[in-house]
Every structure is written in C-alpha cells, then in structure tokens.
Amino acid sequence: MENLLILVNIILAVILIIVILLQRSEGGALGLGVSQDNFTSARSVGTFLTKFTSIIAALFIICSIAIVAISRDEYRETQSVLEKEEEENSNLPQIPQSK
C-alpha cells in the first residue's frame, strides 16, 4: 500500500510541476504566450489552471500525509529511547567494584 501511495505521490508531483509551469506568470517568462489582446480567454484558462493546481496540490498534501501515517504505524515501537539505552548498557560487561 505504501509503495502505491509513493507512486501516486510522485505522479501528482510531476503533474503539479507541469501545471505550475503552464500558468501565466506575472513577468510572462514561462506563460502560455497569450497576448493581452485576448484577455477574456486568457482569464478563463488562468482560472481553470488555478483551480486545477489547487486540486492537485490538495491531493498531493493528502497523499503525503497518508504516507507519513502509514509509515509511522509500521515503525512504531513500544520502548522509549531511555529504555533501549538501559538495555544496551546492561548487556555490556560491568567493571568490578573495588572495596
């Protein structure tokens, strides 16, 4: 299950990168190349891409949280760090006490 979620998360990340790069930037560097003459259609494309970006971003975050929750349950241990340290120290040879 975890491998499937990781694969879906990678696919969502790639889609999110592509959608962000397709959006018209403020400076016009990586935009769609739409001129200001056709402002109404550029506005509708921008609105669609903005909504699509927010949906993909939300799915990406939900998928990431699910991966963390699943992996956290798999590696949960009952001992604390201090209890482990005490066990490791008890297995070491002890120095004899002088009288």
ZIVEN-V301904 format. One record per helix or strand of 3 or more residues. SS is the DSSP state (@ for helix, = for strand). FROM is the first residue (numbers start at 1). TO is the last residue. If there is no record, write none. Layout:
((SS:FROM:TO) (SS:FROM:TO))
This chain:
((@:2:22) (@:36:74) (@:81:90))
